[in-house]
Amino acid sequence: MKQDLAAAGLLHDWNNVLQTVAQAAALLSEDPQWSDLGHTLEAAALRGRAIAESVTEQACFCDLREVIDRAAAGSPVRLHNGLSSECGLYGRPRALERVFVNLFENSAAAGATEVSVSGGVEALELRDNGPGIPASLLPRLFEPGVSGRGSTGLGLHIALSIIEAHGGAVEAANLNGGGACFRIRLPKQ
């Protein structure tokens, strides 16, 4: 039986590109004039590798607190991780990390500076201190191409797809007094 190597080949080539970016970033990081750019490029290359790994990774037992903390590293929003200590689940950790990176990036793009996460695996709540979600976007927020700021509008659709692939659900709402709230439900393992 012939194996389809299209995805594997694409990921291989993508990682080669990222390796070149990482090597250039390391050189830039050594020069005081370009070190900030070098560090930014290094972080982007690491993020690209994590995304590539999320496509092919196998499910395993993971700690959702750690997944969220990794997603917040390098994020422009400050995270208050108040998840319960019992946050283990069987899933794809890099894919779940993508969910929270997308949520944090959307919060920051909307003007939020802080995000708090509370609850547990079965009922997780992410709240930000931004202006909230325009009411006209709420019913379509997770559809591909929907954006309130001129971006591709794929981040929240990707987040929803990953959560649904884990057997869960996501919903968005506005908080009284401002801010957005995302409620994520994942099955208990």
Secondary structure, 3 states (H helix, E strand, C coil): CCCCCHHHHHHHHHHHHHHHHHHHHHHHHCCCCCHHHHHHHHHHHHHHHHHHHHHHCCCEEEEHHHHHHHHHCCCCCEEEEEECCCCEEEECHHHHHHHHHHHHHHHHHCCCCEEEEEECCCCEEEEECCCCCCCCCHHHCCCCCCCCCCCCCCHHHHHHHHHHHCCCEEEEEECCCCCEEEEEECCCC
